[in-house]
Amino acid sequence: MLALCACSSQPDQKPRQGIAAGPRKVNPKDGLTYVWIPPGTFTMGCSPGDAECKYDEEPAHEVTLTKGFWMGQTPVTVGAWKRYAQATGKAMPPQLDISERHFLSAAGDDSLPVVEVGWEEAADYCRWVGMWFPTEAQWEYAARAGTTGARYGNLAQIAWYADNSGRQHIDSAAISFRNEGGGLDYRQSLLDNGNGCKPVGRKLPNGYGLYDMLGNVEQWTADRYREDYYRTSEKQDPSGPPDRRDRSDPWGGSVPGPSEDRYKDDSRVLRGGSFASPPGAVRVSSRRWDQVGSATTGLRCVGESISAPPQDPKFSPNRSGGKPDLGRVARRR
Protein backbone atom coordinates (compact mmCIF):
# COMPACT_ATOMS: atom_id res chain seq x y z
CA MET A 1 0.00 0.00 0.00
CA LEU A 2 1.25 3.46 -0.83
CA ALA A 3 2.25 5.49 2.18
CA LEU A 4 0.51 8.76 3.03
CA CYS A 5 2.86 11.57 2.03
CA ALA A 6 2.64 15.30 1.58
CA CYS A 7 4.85 17.73 -0.28
CA SER A 8 7.84 18.98 1.71
CA SER A 9 8.26 22.66 2.47
CA GLN A 10 12.03 22.21 2.67
CA PRO A 11 13.64 24.15 -0.21
CA ASP A 12 15.80 22.21 -2.64
CA GLN A 13 19.51 22.69 -2.10
CA LYS A 14 22.19 23.72 -4.55
CA PRO A 15 25.34 21.59 -4.81
CA ARG A 16 28.32 22.56 -2.71
CA GLN A 17 31.21 24.18 -4.55
CA GLY A 18 33.56 21.64 -6.10
CA ILE A 19 30.90 19.04 -6.98
CA ALA A 20 31.03 18.26 -10.69
CA ALA A 21 30.28 15.40 -13.03
CA GLY A 22 33.18 12.96 -13.08
CA PRO A 23 34.74 10.86 -15.85
CA ARG A 24 32.44 8.57 -17.80
CA LYS A 25 32.94 5.17 -19.37
CA VAL A 26 30.76 2.83 -21.38
CA ASN A 27 30.63 -0.70 -20.00
CA PRO A 28 31.15 -2.99 -23.01
CA LYS A 29 28.92 -5.68 -21.52
CA ASP A 30 25.65 -3.75 -21.31
CA GLY A 31 26.49 -0.69 -23.40
CA LEU A 32 25.48 1.71 -20.62
CA THR A 33 27.40 4.76 -19.47
CA TYR A 34 28.88 4.75 -15.96
CA VAL A 35 30.02 7.82 -14.00
CA TRP A 36 32.90 8.00 -11.53
CA ILE A 37 31.79 8.98 -8.01
CA PRO A 38 34.73 10.12 -5.84
CA PRO A 39 35.15 9.14 -2.18
CA GLY A 40 33.97 11.58 0.48
CA THR A 41 32.04 12.31 3.65
CA PHE A 42 28.38 13.30 3.90
CA THR A 43 25.44 13.36 6.30
CA MET A 44 23.17 10.38 5.68
CA GLY A 45 19.53 10.16 6.70
CA CYS A 46 16.89 12.76 7.44
CA SER A 47 17.73 16.09 5.78
CA PRO A 48 17.72 19.31 7.84
CA GLY A 49 14.20 20.77 7.98
CA ASP A 50 12.57 17.79 6.27
CA ALA A 51 9.26 17.25 8.09
CA GLU A 52 8.45 14.12 6.08
CA CYS A 53 11.19 11.90 7.49
CA LYS A 54 10.12 8.58 8.97
CA TYR A 55 11.57 6.72 11.92
CA ASP A 56 13.82 4.59 9.72
CA GLU A 57 15.53 7.70 8.27
CA GLU A 58 16.79 8.80 11.68
CA PRO A 59 19.08 9.76 13.17
CA ALA A 60 21.00 11.72 10.56
CA HIS A 61 24.62 10.65 10.86
CA GLU A 62 27.97 11.34 9.25
CA VAL A 63 29.28 8.66 6.89
CA THR A 64 32.63 8.44 5.12
CA LEU A 65 33.11 6.44 1.93
CA THR A 66 36.81 5.72 1.57
CA LYS A 67 36.68 4.42 -2.00
CA GLY A 68 35.26 5.91 -5.16
CA PHE A 69 33.12 3.85 -7.51
CA TRP A 70 31.54 3.77 -10.95
CA MET A 71 27.76 4.10 -11.01
CA GLY A 72 25.27 3.73 -13.83
CA GLN A 73 24.44 7.16 -15.22
CA THR A 74 20.85 6.02 -15.64
CA PRO A 75 18.78 3.09 -14.43
CA VAL A 76 19.33 -0.10 -16.43
CA THR A 77 17.34 0.14 -19.65
CA VAL A 78 15.25 -2.33 -21.62
CA GLY A 79 17.94 -2.26 -24.32
CA ALA A 80 20.65 -3.19 -21.84
CA TRP A 81 18.53 -6.00 -20.39
CA LYS A 82 18.00 -7.35 -23.92
CA ARG A 83 21.77 -7.66 -24.31
CA TYR A 84 21.91 -9.49 -20.98
CA ALA A 85 19.04 -11.82 -21.95
CA GLN A 86 20.60 -12.61 -25.33
CA ALA A 87 24.03 -13.28 -23.80
CA THR A 88 22.81 -15.45 -20.90
CA GLY A 89 19.61 -17.03 -22.16
CA LYS A 90 17.65 -15.39 -19.36
CA ALA A 91 14.05 -14.44 -20.04
CA MET A 92 12.87 -10.88 -20.47
CA PRO A 93 10.58 -9.57 -17.72
CA PRO A 94 6.80 -9.75 -18.34
CA GLN A 95 5.65 -7.74 -21.35
CA LEU A 96 2.09 -7.10 -20.14
CA ASP A 97 0.97 -5.32 -17.00
CA ILE A 98 -1.92 -6.57 -14.89
CA SER A 99 -4.33 -4.60 -17.08
CA GLU A 100 -3.03 -6.51 -20.13
CA ARG A 101 -1.31 -3.46 -21.58
CA HIS A 102 2.05 -3.67 -23.35
CA PHE A 103 5.16 -2.27 -21.72
CA LEU A 104 8.93 -2.84 -21.55
CA SER A 105 10.24 -4.00 -24.95
CA ALA A 106 6.66 -4.52 -26.12
CA ALA A 107 6.28 -0.74 -25.87
CA GLY A 108 8.91 -0.42 -28.59
CA ASP A 109 11.40 1.78 -26.73
CA ASP A 110 14.73 0.38 -25.56
CA SER A 111 15.47 3.55 -23.57
CA LEU A 112 12.73 2.80 -21.04
CA PRO A 113 14.03 1.57 -17.68
CA VAL A 114 13.62 -2.15 -17.17
CA VAL A 115 11.11 -3.03 -14.43
CA GLU A 116 9.47 -6.12 -12.91
CA VAL A 117 12.85 -7.46 -11.74
CA GLY A 118 13.29 -8.85 -8.24
CA TRP A 119 16.43 -8.45 -6.16
CA GLU A 120 17.92 -11.82 -7.14
CA GLU A 121 17.26 -11.22 -10.85
CA ALA A 122 18.77 -7.76 -10.60
CA ALA A 123 21.77 -9.20 -8.73
CA ASP A 124 22.40 -11.64 -11.57
CA TYR A 125 22.43 -8.75 -14.04
CA CYS A 126 24.91 -6.70 -12.00
CA ARG A 127 27.17 -9.75 -11.66
CA TRP A 128 27.01 -10.23 -15.43
CA VAL A 129 28.33 -6.72 -16.03
CA GLY A 130 31.10 -7.29 -13.47
CA MET A 131 29.55 -5.04 -10.88
CA TRP A 132 27.16 -5.09 -7.91
CA PHE A 133 24.42 -3.07 -6.23
CA PRO A 134 25.25 0.17 -4.45
CA THR A 135 25.03 0.06 -0.69
CA GLU A 136 22.46 2.42 0.79
CA ALA A 137 25.29 4.76 1.74
CA GLN A 138 26.76 4.74 -1.77
CA TRP A 139 23.33 5.35 -3.29
CA GLU A 140 22.46 8.28 -1.03
CA TYR A 141 25.92 9.84 -1.30
CA ALA A 142 25.72 9.69 -5.10
CA ALA A 143 22.13 10.95 -5.16
CA ARG A 144 22.86 13.94 -2.92
CA ALA A 145 25.91 14.94 -4.98
CA GLY A 146 26.96 17.42 -2.31
CA THR A 147 23.48 18.73 -1.51
CA THR A 148 21.95 18.66 1.95
CA GLY A 149 18.21 19.01 1.26
CA ALA A 150 15.49 16.44 0.76
CA ARG A 151 16.10 16.57 -3.01
CA TYR A 152 19.00 17.59 -5.22
CA GLY A 153 16.89 20.00 -7.27
CA ASN A 154 13.38 21.14 -8.09
CA LEU A 155 11.24 18.01 -7.98
CA ALA A 156 9.36 18.57 -11.24
CA GLN A 157 12.63 19.25 -13.07
CA ILE A 158 14.57 16.23 -11.81
CA ALA A 159 12.00 13.45 -11.37
CA TRP A 160 9.06 11.59 -12.85
CA TYR A 161 6.65 10.93 -10.01
CA ALA A 162 2.91 10.44 -9.56
CA ASP A 163 2.01 14.09 -10.12
CA ASN A 164 3.72 14.44 -13.52
CA SER A 165 4.13 10.96 -15.05
CA GLY A 166 0.63 10.64 -16.51
CA ARG A 167 -1.48 12.29 -19.18
CA GLN A 168 -2.53 15.07 -16.82
CA HIS A 169 -0.95 16.65 -13.78
CA ILE A 170 -2.53 15.34 -10.56
CA ASP A 171 -2.22 16.00 -6.84
CA SER A 172 -1.16 12.52 -5.75
CA ALA A 173 -0.73 13.49 -2.11
CA ALA A 174 -4.36 14.63 -1.96
CA ILE A 175 -5.55 11.46 -3.71
CA SER A 176 -3.51 9.35 -1.30
CA PHE A 177 -4.98 11.22 1.67
CA ARG A 178 -8.55 10.74 0.43
CA ASN A 179 -7.86 7.03 0.02
CA GLU A 180 -6.29 6.64 3.47
CA GLY A 181 -2.71 6.40 2.31
CA GLY A 182 -3.09 4.70 -1.06
CA GLY A 183 -4.39 1.24 -1.94
CA LEU A 184 -6.53 0.16 -4.86
CA ASP A 185 -8.25 3.53 -5.35
CA TYR A 186 -4.90 5.31 -5.52
CA ARG A 187 -3.58 2.74 -7.94
CA GLN A 188 -6.70 3.00 -10.09
CA SER A 189 -6.34 6.78 -10.23
CA LEU A 190 -2.85 6.36 -11.65
CA LEU A 191 -3.97 3.71 -14.12
CA ASP A 192 -6.79 5.92 -15.32
CA ASN A 193 -4.33 8.78 -15.79
CA GLY A 194 -1.88 6.64 -17.76
CA ASN A 195 0.99 7.06 -15.31
CA GLY A 196 4.09 5.07 -16.14
CA CYS A 197 7.86 5.07 -16.41
CA LYS A 198 9.57 7.26 -19.00
CA PRO A 199 12.69 6.92 -21.16
CA VAL A 200 15.77 7.53 -19.04
CA GLY A 201 17.68 10.80 -19.05
CA ARG A 202 14.83 13.17 -19.82
CA LYS A 203 14.96 15.09 -16.55
CA LEU A 204 17.84 17.19 -15.21
CA PRO A 205 20.81 15.30 -13.72
CA ASN A 206 22.31 15.88 -10.31
CA GLY A 207 25.73 17.38 -9.66
CA TYR A 208 27.53 14.14 -10.52
CA GLY A 209 25.70 13.89 -13.84
CA LEU A 210 23.40 11.04 -12.73
CA TYR A 211 19.89 10.91 -14.18
CA ASP A 212 16.71 9.61 -12.55
CA MET A 213 18.19 9.09 -9.10
CA LEU A 214 14.80 10.25 -7.87
CA GLY A 215 11.58 9.11 -9.51
CA ASN A 216 10.89 7.07 -12.65
CA VAL A 217 11.84 3.71 -11.07
CA GLU A 218 12.90 2.64 -7.60
CA GLN A 219 16.35 1.10 -7.41
CA TRP A 220 17.54 -1.93 -5.50
CA THR A 221 20.44 -1.61 -3.08
CA ALA A 222 22.71 -4.25 -1.60
CA ASP A 223 21.55 -3.66 1.98
CA ARG A 224 19.10 -5.69 4.01
CA TYR A 225 16.37 -3.63 5.65
CA ARG A 226 16.43 -2.80 9.34
CA GLU A 227 14.16 -0.06 10.60
CA ASP A 228 16.59 0.97 13.34
CA TYR A 229 19.83 0.39 11.42
CA TYR A 230 20.96 4.02 11.52
CA ARG A 231 21.20 3.84 15.29
CA THR A 232 24.06 1.34 15.10
CA SER A 233 25.45 1.66 11.57
CA GLU A 234 29.14 2.07 10.87
CA LYS A 235 30.54 5.54 10.28
CA GLN A 236 32.91 4.34 7.56
CA ASP A 237 31.86 2.33 4.50
CA PRO A 238 28.66 0.92 6.01
CA SER A 239 27.49 -2.23 4.26
CA GLY A 240 24.06 -2.69 5.82
CA PRO A 241 22.82 -4.78 8.73
CA PRO A 242 23.79 -8.45 9.07
CA ASP A 243 21.41 -11.28 8.30
CA ARG A 244 19.57 -11.77 11.60
CA ARG A 245 17.75 -14.91 10.52
CA ASP A 246 18.49 -18.26 12.03
CA ARG A 247 19.85 -20.10 8.99
CA SER A 248 18.48 -23.41 10.28
CA ASP A 249 15.01 -21.92 9.85
CA PRO A 250 14.22 -20.34 6.45
CA TRP A 251 11.74 -18.01 8.12
CA GLY A 252 14.22 -16.83 10.72
CA GLY A 253 12.77 -18.54 13.77
CA SER A 254 15.25 -16.78 16.06
CA VAL A 255 13.83 -13.39 15.12
CA PRO A 256 10.91 -12.36 17.35
CA GLY A 257 7.83 -10.59 16.06
CA PRO A 258 5.06 -11.16 13.51
CA SER A 259 5.59 -12.61 10.05
CA GLU A 260 5.94 -9.14 8.50
CA ASP A 261 8.94 -8.48 10.75
CA ARG A 262 10.54 -11.71 9.53
CA TYR A 263 9.77 -10.68 5.94
CA LYS A 264 11.51 -7.35 6.56
CA ASP A 265 14.62 -9.14 7.80
CA ASP A 266 14.92 -10.96 4.48
CA SER A 267 14.06 -7.88 2.41
CA ARG A 268 16.32 -5.43 0.63
CA VAL A 269 16.15 -1.67 0.54
CA LEU A 270 14.78 0.23 -2.45
CA ARG A 271 15.66 3.88 -2.97
CA GLY A 272 14.54 6.87 -5.01
CA GLY A 273 10.77 6.50 -5.37
CA SER A 274 9.10 6.00 -8.74
CA PHE A 275 6.60 7.31 -11.27
CA ALA A 276 3.86 6.02 -8.93
CA SER A 277 5.17 7.74 -5.79
CA PRO A 278 3.65 10.85 -4.20
CA PRO A 279 6.14 13.67 -3.54
CA GLY A 280 6.90 12.65 0.04
CA ALA A 281 8.38 9.34 -1.11
CA VAL A 282 10.62 10.98 -3.71
CA ARG A 283 13.37 12.17 -1.39
CA VAL A 284 17.05 11.20 -1.12
CA SER A 285 16.66 9.80 2.41
CA SER A 286 13.41 7.88 1.84
CA ARG A 287 13.69 4.09 2.30
CA ARG A 288 11.39 1.26 1.24
CA TRP A 289 11.81 -2.50 1.57
CA ASP A 290 10.67 -5.50 -0.44
CA GLN A 291 11.80 -8.84 -1.87
CA VAL A 292 10.04 -8.97 -5.23
CA GLY A 293 9.99 -6.74 -8.28
CA SER A 294 7.07 -4.71 -9.55
CA ALA A 295 6.18 -2.28 -12.32
CA THR A 296 7.89 0.45 -10.26
CA THR A 297 11.11 -1.46 -9.51
CA GLY A 298 14.32 -1.07 -11.50
CA LEU A 299 18.05 -1.04 -10.79
CA ARG A 300 21.44 0.48 -11.45
CA CYS A 301 24.82 -1.09 -10.79
CA VAL A 302 28.12 0.08 -9.28
CA GLY A 303 31.69 -1.16 -9.36
CA GLU A 304 35.27 -0.22 -8.59
CA SER A 305 36.46 -0.58 -12.17
CA ILE A 306 35.34 -0.84 -15.78
CA SER A 307 37.57 -2.31 -18.47
CA ALA A 308 36.75 0.25 -21.14
CA PRO A 309 38.20 3.50 -22.47
CA PRO A 310 36.65 6.77 -21.21
CA GLN A 311 33.61 7.98 -23.09
CA ASP A 312 33.30 11.34 -24.82
CA PRO A 313 32.26 13.69 -21.99
CA LYS A 314 29.12 14.82 -23.80
CA PHE A 315 26.21 12.49 -22.90
CA SER A 316 23.15 12.40 -25.15
CA PRO A 317 20.46 10.11 -23.74
CA ASN A 318 17.96 8.58 -26.13
CA ARG A 319 15.16 11.08 -26.62
CA SER A 320 12.71 8.84 -28.45
CA GLY A 321 9.22 8.56 -27.03
CA GLY A 322 7.88 5.66 -25.01
CA LYS A 323 4.51 4.41 -23.87
CA PRO A 324 4.03 4.85 -20.14
CA ASP A 325 2.18 2.09 -18.31
CA LEU A 326 1.56 1.49 -14.66
CA GLY A 327 1.26 -2.22 -14.04
CA ARG A 328 1.10 -3.22 -10.44
CA VAL A 329 2.13 -0.66 -7.90
CA ALA A 330 4.65 -1.95 -5.39
CA ARG A 331 3.45 -2.74 -1.88
CA ARG A 332 4.18 0.13 0.46
CA ARG A 333 4.73 0.34 4.14
Sequence and secondary structure as in RCSB ss.txt:
>XXXX:A:sequence
MLALCACSSQPDQKPRQGIAAGPRKVNPKDGLTYVWIPPGTFTMGCSPGDAECKYDEEPAHEVTLTKGFWMGQTP
VTVGAWKRYAQATGKAMPPQLDISERHFLSAAGDDSLPVVEVGWEEAADYCRWVGMWFPTEAQWEYAARAGTTGA
RYGNLAQIAWYADNSGRQHIDSAAISFRNEGGGLDYRQSLLDNGNGCKPVGRKLPNGYGLYDMLGNVEQWTADRY
REDYYRTSEKQDPSGPPDRRDRSDPWGGSVPGPSEDRYKDDSRVLRGGSFASPPGAVRVSSRRWDQVGSATTGLR
CVGESISAPPQDPKFSPNRSGGKPDLGRVARRR
>XXXX:A:secstr
         S      TT     EEE TTT  EEEEE  EEEEESS TT TT  GGG S EEEEE S EEEESS 
 BHHHHHHHHHHH      SB TTS B GGGGT TTSB  S  HHHHHHHHHHTT B   HHHHHHHHHTT  SS
SSS HHHH   TTTSSSS   HHHHHHHTTS SHHHHHHHHHTT     TT S   TTS   SSSSSEEEEEEE 
 TTGGGT  SBS       S TTSTT TTS S HHHHHHHT EEEES  TT  GGG STT EEEESS  TTEE  
 EES  SS B  S                    
